[in-house]
């Protein structure tokens, strides 16, 4: 799978941010 960093870095950063936000909210509510 080839990467195009100019496009994918922003996408990956958005996914990581979403993932961290989900884990943070799970810690708050559990």
C-alpha positions in Angstrom: 0.0 0.0 0.0 1.6 3.2 -1.1 1.2 6.4 0.9 0.9 10.0 -0.3 2.1 11.9 2.8 0.6 15.2 1.7 -2.8 13.7 1.9 -2.6 11.0 4.4 -0.8 12.8 7.3 -3.8 15.0 7.9 -6.1 12.0 7.7 -4.0 9.9 10.1 -3.7 12.8 12.5 -7.5 13.2 12.5 -7.9 9.4 13.1 -5.4 9.5 16.0 -7.1 12.5 17.5 -10.5 10.8 17.3 -9.0 7.6 18.8 -7.4 9.5 21.7 -10.6 11.4 22.3 -12.6 8.1 22.5 -10.2 6.6 25.0 -10.2 9.7 27.1 -14.0 9.8 27.3 -14.1 6.0 28.1 -11.7 6.6 31.0 -14.0 9.4 32.3 -17.1 7.3 32.1 -15.8 4.0 33.3 
